[in-house]
Structures are given as structure tokens and as C-alpha cells.
Amino acid sequence: MSQGALSDLKVIDLTQYIAGSYCTKLLAGFGAEVIKVEPPSGDPVRRKL
């Protein structure tokens, strides 16, 4: 396990697009375990135009 201020925290990420993913990335950087839940089609950010 990683060490950090939030190492005892689990976060469920239900967000889409950039802002939510960036926020949970910051939480993970402080040691939180992040579980990202996406629809079957994936996060819309990764879709090709």
C-alpha cells in the first residue's frame, strides 16, 4: 500500500470528463485508493471524434 495523508481512504469515482477525474487523481496522489466506475462505453473523454 502507498503511504500518504489519505492512505486509509477509499474513493469511488463516478465522475465523467476531465474535472472529476483530475480531482480523484489528486486524491490518489495523497494516498487514497480510487475505484473508477464507468458506463460500458467508457468515459466520454476517451472517445474519438
C-alpha positions as CSV (number, residue, x, y, z in Angstrom):
1,M,0.0,0.0,0.0
2,S,1.1,3.6,-0.6
3,Q,1.9,6.0,2.2
4,G,0.2,9.3,2.4
5,A,-2.2,11.5,4.3
6,L,-5.2,9.7,2.8
7,S,-3.8,6.2,2.7
8,D,-6.7,4.8,4.8
9,L,-9.4,6.3,2.5
10,K,-11.2,4.6,-0.4
11,V,-12.8,6.8,-3.0
12,I,-15.5,5.7,-5.6
13,D,-15.2,7.9,-8.7
14,L,-18.5,8.2,-10.5
15,T,-17.4,11.3,-12.4
16,Q,-17.1,11.9,-16.2
17,Y,-14.9,14.2,-18.2
18,I,-11.8,16.0,-17.0
19,A,-12.6,17.8,-13.8
20,G,-13.8,14.9,-11.8
21,S,-11.0,12.6,-13.0
22,Y,-8.4,15.2,-12.2
23,C,-9.8,15.6,-8.7
24,T,-9.7,11.9,-7.9
25,K,-6.1,11.9,-9.4
26,L,-5.2,14.4,-6.7
27,L,-6.7,12.3,-4.0
28,A,-4.8,9.3,-5.3
29,G,-1.7,11.3,-5.2
30,F,-2.2,11.8,-1.4
31,G,-2.5,8.0,-1.0
32,A,-6.3,7.3,-1.3
33,E,-7.4,4.2,-3.1
34,V,-9.5,5.3,-6.1
35,I,-12.1,3.0,-7.8
36,K,-13.4,4.4,-11.0
37,V,-16.8,3.3,-12.1
38,E,-17.7,3.9,-15.8
39,P,-20.6,3.0,-18.1
40,P,-19.9,0.1,-20.5
41,S,-19.0,2.6,-23.3
42,G,-16.2,4.1,-21.1
43,D,-15.5,7.7,-20.1
44,P,-16.6,10.1,-22.8
45,V,-13.2,11.8,-22.7
46,R,-11.5,8.8,-24.3
47,R,-13.9,8.7,-27.3
48,K,-12.6,9.6,-30.7
49,L,-14.2,12.4,-32.5
